Amino acid sequence: MLSVDEVINWTGHPVGGVCPFGLENPLTVYCDVSLRRFDEVLPAAGAIHSAVRITPQQMADLTAAKWVDVCETG
C-alpha cells in the first residue's frame, strides 16, 4: 500500500478522491470486467467529495484502461 504522500505524488489526487482522470503521472488504469454489467459508475473525481457519473466503457475509453478479470462473481 502507498502512503498518503505517495498517493498524492503519483496521482495528484488525495486519498479518498483518487480517480482515473487527470493523473499527475502516466499510470496504467485497469477496469474489472464486472463493471460492464452497470449502465453507469461513479468513480471519484479528484476530490474527497466529488464523483463523476459515466458509463464503464466511456471511462475505459477516456483513460485507455485495460479490461481485466480480477473479481469472482457469484
N, C-alpha and C positions, 0 to 999 in steps of 0.2 A: 504494500500500500504506500502511496505517496503521502508525504507530509502536506500540511496546508500550504506552506510556501512553495513546495514543488508543484502542486496543482496549479496555483496561480501563475508560476513561472512558465509551465509547459502549455497551459491552455489559455491564460489570460482571463479566466473566469474564477470567481470564488467558489469554494466548496458549497454545494447546495444549489449552485447556479450553472454548473458546467454543462455546456451544450455542444453539439457537433458543429455549430456555426461560428465563424469569426475567431478561429483558434489562433493563438499567439504564434504557435509553431506548427508546421505541417505535421499532422498526425493522421494515421490511418483510422478511419471510422468503421466500425463493424455494426451491422444491424442483424439481429436474430430473425430467422425466417418466420418465427411465431408472430412477429409484428404484422405480417401480411394479412392476418385474419381480422384486423381492425380497419375501419374506414378512415380513422384518423388517430393520431397520437399527439401527446402534449409534452415534448421534451422541454427541459429548462431552456431559457433564452438569454443566458449570460448574467443573470442576477438572481438572487435568492427568491425574490417574489415575482418572478416573471416566467412565462411559458409561451410557447407558440403552438397554435393548432395547425397540423399539417398531415398530409397522408404519408404513410410509411414510404411509398415509392418516391414522392417528392423529396422527402428528407434524404433518402438514399441517393437520389439523382443530384441534389444540391451539394452534397458532401462527398460525392464519389465513393460512397460506402461500399464495403464488401459484404455481401449476404453470407451469413454463416448459420449453422445449426448447432447451437450450444444448449438449448433448453429441451428438457424432456417434458412433453405434454401428455396428459392423461385423460 
